[in-house]
Structures are given as structure tokens and as C-alpha cells.
Amino acid sequence: MSNYVFLIDANKQPMNPIHPAHARKLMELGKAAVFRMYPFTLIMNRIVDKIITYPLSLRIDPGSKLTGISIVNNRDEVIWAMELQHRGWVIKDALETRKAARRGRRNRHTRYRQARFLNRKRSKGWLAPSLMHRVLTIETWVKRLIKFSPVAEIRQELVRFDTQAIQNPEISGTEYQQGTLAGYEVREYLLEKWGRKCTYCSKECVPLQIEHIQARANGGTDRVSNLCLACEKCNQKKGTKDLKDFLKGKPDLVSRILKQAKAPLKDAAAVNSTRWKLFETLKVLGLPVTTGTGGQTKYNRTRLRLPKEHWLDAACVGVTESLKVLTSKILKVKATGYGTRRLCRMDKFGFPCSKPRQSYKTSWKTGDIARTIDRIIGRVVVQNEKRLEVRVNGKRHYCKPDEVKPIHRKDGYSYA
């Protein structure tokens, strides 16, 4: 089943989301029209007095690469969901390219203006652009969803991996950490760290057990840096053997495991760096914000027997007694940005290697989503003032501007 459809009245006041069949009936009767494609929203042709709504819970599972967002109604039913793909690493690579070009220019002594970076000062709470991007994109979508639906509360997974609490279970109360959640915090951390596969044989989609790299019988500890994941066969075969003896003849694998055991989680670090910034940003919106941990989320998802999906993780954030999933086809959004501010492309030496960017006097922009007269829907690429290109799955369809109807204007995201 598809997501429920957002509905607003003629004054653009949010109403209760409706079933897709109900939305289709309103459009057939001429009582509503399409207001926005992504997220799909209908607008009534009249003003509704005294709108009665039931409260919705907007739940967020922030991630480094993907963020899951779900909307749950007052009957604990998941009626709408989406997955937002970030572009933090793209921003990081672009900044590093710019840094290399500027450094090369300085080394060539071709500076054309005085240095102005020596007097710059970072504000309090500053985050790198690749990290701040995650906060801003989530904020953008939360504002959109609040605008089209009667959201009463926001739930956020605030702590992904509380490594300090894992090392010292009594740091926040023995009753909390030594209960059923303690194992979920450690296990979820290890699943992310070791790629959800056996450390020794790289098998995937099999039951995995927590394994001590240096056996406890040989003086090994329960610290996270000494833990990994192994399938039952490898775990029993290794027993209390030393790692180098067990993997004799595989020195590359031994060095990789020892290196990975001490390596930090980049994705977890990105989430932990932005969690409080996101929490403060959501509080400014004026809605009550509650939080939960990653271990609590996984505990709820496992107890409710739900598959591992980012949007289902979002629905399981916080205290969740029961959950009924009424949607399976979710909105998938990818952050693409509005383009680059470069006037032209550069080669590896920092010199221009393309013509300056051209602009055309037309209402179309590259990145718009449109439908041709042949009912082909795709992304628009402006060739010139009299020719457009509509791309669908790698195929290119050429047409004139008056032969194309806009569906969704460019907003820095692509949709599926």
C-alpha cells in the first residue's frame, strides 16, 4: 500500500491525511486538486470551518547516509514514511577539491587579493558543512511535513551509540543498562562496525554471535575494542585460540581485523556530532520533542518483528508498545543540491578546462521534473531556449518547451 495522502483546505490549513482511494475519489468528483507532487498533497476547492484533526507523531531516525522519517497516527499506525539520502560526503569531496586548488594557487604565487582568512573566527557550536547539511535537510523536511499535516509531537533517536555507557554499564543507572537494552546497544554497535557479516569468513545473512578477539580465557576483556561478530561455525572453531594461530597463513586478514577493532566508526561519529544540533533545531519549531536511544529502537523493532529499514526504525523510536504498518511504498528522496557555484570546471592542476556556464531566458531550469506529450515523466535538462531534454533511466527524450508540462520544480532533491 502507498503512503497516505496529505490534504489541505483552500486556506492551506492541514487536515487529516487520507487513504489513497479517498484521495482518488475527491479528485474524480472535482472536490480537490493536486497541490504538490512531492510529498503528494491535495488541496480542497473550499474553506473548511472548524477542522477536526487527530494528533500525529513525526518520528526521525537520523543517519549518516540515510535518515528515516515516519508519521504515526494516534492509533499507532504508520501512515506515511520516507527515506532521505544525504550528500555529506559529496560536500566533503567538493571542499577538499577547492582546498587543493587554492593551495596550488598560493604555491604558484598568483594571488590576486590580500589574504582574508587569518581574521576569521568560527561561531560557537560550529559544525563542518558536510555535517551541518544533514541537520538542515532534516529540518527542511520536518517543516514541510508540519505544513501539510497536523503533527503534534516529534520523536528523535538522539543517541545512536552511547559508547561510554557500553564501557561502563552503571554510568546511567544499573536498572536501565543491565536490563534487556544493554545487549542491544552493544550488538547494534558491533553490527555497524563490522558491516553485518562474519569477521573471519565474511558470510552475510546468517545468525551472528558476539566473539572475543582475544579469548577471555587468555586474559581478554569485554571492552568493545576486543569484540567482533562471527558465525556459529567460526566462533566454535576459533574457541580460545589466539587470532594469529587461528588465521595462520592469512596475515592480511589478521592485520585488517586488528586495525578494524581499533578503528572508530565514521558514520557513528557523524551522527553523534550532529545529534544535539538537530535536537536544538527541532525544539525551535515549537513542538514537543522526545528522544530515544538506538538500542531502544532496535529492541522495539525486534520485539514487533519488523524488518530492518530506516523508516521502520524511525517508527520504533522512543516508547512504542505496538505498531501497525499501513504503508509499504514509501517516498525515497535524495539530496542533490542546487548545483555548484563554479563558473567553469577545473582540471587537476586548478586551471579552467571548460566554457563558462551559460544561462538562458526560459522558465525551465535543469533539475525540474516534467511530463512530455507522450506521458513520459523525467528530469529536465535545458539545452537552449528552444530545446529541452527529458531524461528517464539514462534515456534522453528531446522536445520543445511548449511540449512539456511541469510536475515539480527544482528544489534540490530528486525523488523515487
N, C-alpha and C positions, 0 to 999 in steps of 0.2 A: 504494500500500500504506500502511496506517495504521502509526502508531508501534508498536513492540514494547510488551508489557505488563509492568509491574513485578510481581514476585512476592515475597512474604514468607511465612515459615513461621508456625506458631502462636505462637512466641515473638517474632514480629515481627523476625526476623533476615532481612536482604536476601538474596535468591537471584538467580540469573542472570535477566535479562529474557527473556521467552519470546515466540514468534511468536503473533499474534492467533488463528490456527487452533488452536494448542496450548492457549491460554487458554480458548477456547470449549469444547474437549473436556474440560478439567478441570472446568469449571462444569457441563457436561451430566452428567458422572459423579458429581457431588457431592463432588469432592475439594477444591474451592476455592470461595470466595465473594468477592463484591465487598467490598473493604475501604475503598476511596476512589475517587471518580469522577474527580477532577482533582488530580494526574495519575492516570489509571486504574490501579488497583493491586488485585491479588488476594491473598487470604490463604489459606494451606493449612489444612486441618482437623486437621493433625497436626504434631508437632515433628520436624524433620528433623535427624538426627545427622550430624556431620561434613560440613557444607555445603561443596561444592567449587564455587568461582566462578572466572571468568576476569576479569582486571582491565579496568575501563572507564575511559575518558578523558572527563572532563567539560570541554567547550570553550565559552568565552564570548567573544562579540563585543559589548562594551559600546557602546551608542549613546546619543545624547541623547534621542531619542524612542522608539526600538525597540532592544531588546537581543536578540540571537540566542543560543540555548543549544542545544548538540548533545551527544549521547552517542555515542562511537565505541568499538567493542569492540577486542579485541586482533588482529583480522583486518582492521583499517582499514575497518570497515563502519559507516555511520551508521545506528543502530537506533532512535534517539529524538531528537526535536527540538521546540523551541518558540520562539515569539517573544513577548517581554514588552514591552507598551506602557506607558511611564511616564506619570506625571501631574505632572511637574515644573513645567510652565507653568501648570497649574491651581492648584498650590500658590502659585506666584509671584503670580498674579492675586488669589487669596484674601488673601494677606498685604498686598498693596497696597490692597485694599478696606478691610481692617481698619485699616491705617495712615491712610487718608484719613478714616475715621470717627472715629478717636481724635484726629486733628489738628483736625477740625471741633469736637469736643467741648472740646478745650483752648481753641480760639479763642472758644468761647461762654462760657468761664469756668464750666463746670458740673462741674468735677472734684469728685468725692466722696471722694477719698482722696489722701494725700500722694504726690508723685512718688517712684517707686522705681526708675526706670531709670537714674539717674545713678551708681549704685554697681554696675552690672552689668559683668562682665568676661568676654570670650569666652575659652574654653579654647584651648589650643594645638592647631592642626590643625582649627580650627572651619571648617565648611562651611555655606553657606546651606541652609535647609530644602529648597528645591527641588532642590538638588544632592545633599544627604545622602539624600534619598528614593530616588534611583537606586541608591546603594550599598546601602541597607537592603533594597530589594525584591529586588535580585540575591542578596544574602546569604540572604534568606528562601527563595528557590527553590533555591539551591545546597544549603542544609541539608535541604530536603525531598527532593531527588533523592538526596543521600547516604544519607538514611534508608531509601530504598526500593530502592537499587541498590548493588552493590559497586564504588563509584568508587575508583580507585587514584591518580589524579592529576587536577589541574586545570590547564587552559591558558587564559590570558587574553591578549587583544590589549591590550597595555599602552600602546603609543604609536600614536595614530591618525595624527597628522600631526606629524612632527618638523621644524617649520619652520626651526629653527636649522641642522639638518643639510642641509636643502634649500638654504639660502642659502650654506652653506659645506660642500661635499661631503666635505672631508677631515677634518671635525671628529671623526668616529668611525672613521677608517680608510679609506684610498682603496680598498682591496680590496673592502670591503663596499658603500660608497656608489657607487663608479664601476662597479659590476657591473650585472647585469640589474635589480637592485632600484631603482636610482636613478631611472629613468624612471617606475616605478610609484608611488613616493612622490609625485612632483610631479604626475603625471597624476591620481591619486586625489584629491589636494588640490584641483586645479582642477575636477574633476567635481563635487565637493561645493560648491565656492564658486560656480560658475556654473550650478548647477541641472541639469547633464547635458543642456544644449541649446546651440545656436549662439548666441553673444553678439550677433551682428548681425541674423540673420533669425529667431531663436527656434525653429529647426527641432529636433525631437526624434527619437529613434530612428534617427539617421543617424550614420555614422562622423565623429568629431570630431578635429580636429587642434589642436595647441598653437600659438597665434598670439601674436605680439608686438604689443601695442597701439601702442607706438612702435617702428617698424621698427629693426632693428639697423643698417641702412644709414644711418639718420638719428640715430644715437647712442643707440638703445635698448639696454637691458641684459637679461640673463637672469634678473633678480630676479623673484620670484613676483608682486610687485605690478605688473609690466609684462606678465604673461602672462594669456591668457584662452583660450577654446575657440571654434573656428569650423569650419563645414563646409568641405569642399574648395572649393566654388564661391565662397563669400565670402572664403576665405583667398587664392585666386588673384586674385580681383577687387580686393581691397584692395592686395595687393602691398606696395610701400614707401610708399604714400600716407599722409599724415597723417590721423589719425582724423577730424578736423573736415572735411577735404576729402572723405574717403570717404563720410561720413554728412551731406553737405551738405543742408540743408533738414530735418534731424532733430535739432534742438538738445536736445530732451528725452532722446533715446536716448543722445546723446553724454555729457550730464551724468550720466545713470544709470550708464553704463559706467565713467566716471572715478570716480564715487562708489563703485561696487561693487568696483573694483580695489583701493581702499584700505581697504575695509570688512573688519573681522575676521569670522571665522566663529563665530556664536553657538553653534551645535551643537558645533563642534570645540572651542570654549573650554570648554563644559560637560563634554565627555568628558575633555579634558586636565586639568580641575580635579579630577575625581573618580578619575582612573586610579590614583594612588598610594594613595589612601584605600581603594579597592576591593581593590587588591593586598594591603595590610596586613590588611584584614578577612578575605580568603580565607586568608592564611597562618595566622591564628589557628585555623582549623578543623582544623589538624593534618595536612593532606595536602600533598604536594609541589606547588608552584605554579611553572609555567614560563610564559614570556611570548613574545610575538612582536609585530611591527610591522604597521601597516595595509598598507604596501606589500608586505610578505611575504605577507600574507593574500591580497591581490589577485593576486599573482604565482602562488600555488598554485591559486587558483580559475580563473584564465585558462589555466594550463597543463593543468589537469584538465578544462577545457571545461565548467564548471558555470555555471548561470545566476546572476544577481545576486539573492541572497536573504540575509537577515540570518542565518538558521540555517545556510545553507551557508557563509557567511563564517566563522561560528563553527567549523564543522567543519574549515576550512582554516587555522586559527590555528596558528602555530608551524611546526616542521619537519614537512612532510607529503609523503611520497614518492608514495603512492597513496591512493585513496579510492573506496569503493563505496557508493552511496546506496541503502539498503533501505527508505526511507520517503519518502512524498510528502505525506501528510495529517498535518500537524503540529498541535500544540496551540497555539492563539492565546489569550494571556492579556492582559487589560487591567487595570491597577491603577485601582481606583475609590475606594479608601479606605473607612473605616467610617462616613462621613458627616461632618457638621460639629458643632462644639460650641456653635454659636449656639443660644440659647433661642428666637429667632424671626428672621425675615428683616428686613432694613433697607432703607429707601429710599435715594436718592442723597444725602440730607441727613444720614443716620445715625440716623434715628428708626425705631422698630419699626413694621412695616406688616403684620404677620400675628399670628395667635394663637400663644400659647406651644405648644411641642411637647408632644404627648400621648404617654403610654405606656400599654400595655395588658398585662393579666395573661394572657399566652399564650406558648407556647414558640416561636412563629414570630417571625421578625424580617424586616423589609424588606431584601431582598437575598438571601434564601435561594433555592435552586434546588429546584423540586419538580415532581412529576408528578401530574396530575389523574386522575380515574377514566376519563376519555376518552383517556388516554395522551398528554396534551399536556404537554410539558416547557417550563418557562419560569421567569422571575424572580418571586418573591413580593413583593407589596406588601400590608402589613397595613392593612386599612380600619378594623376594630374587632375586638373579642374574638370575634365570631361570623361575621365575613366576611373572606375573603381575595380578593386579585386576582392572577391569574397572567398576566403579560404576555409575549407572544411576537410579535416583529416588529411592534410597535405595536398589536397586537390585545389586548384585555382579556377575560379569562375569569374570571367571578365564581363562587366556590364557598365552601362551609363548611370549617372547619379539618379536620374528620374525613374530608373527601372528597379530601384532598391527602396525598401521600406524599413525605417529604423525600428528596432525592437528594444535595444538597450544601449544607452550612450556610454562611452568610455568612462570608467570610474576607478581605474587602477587595479581591477580584478578580472580574472577570467572564470567562467562558470561551466559546470558539467552536471 
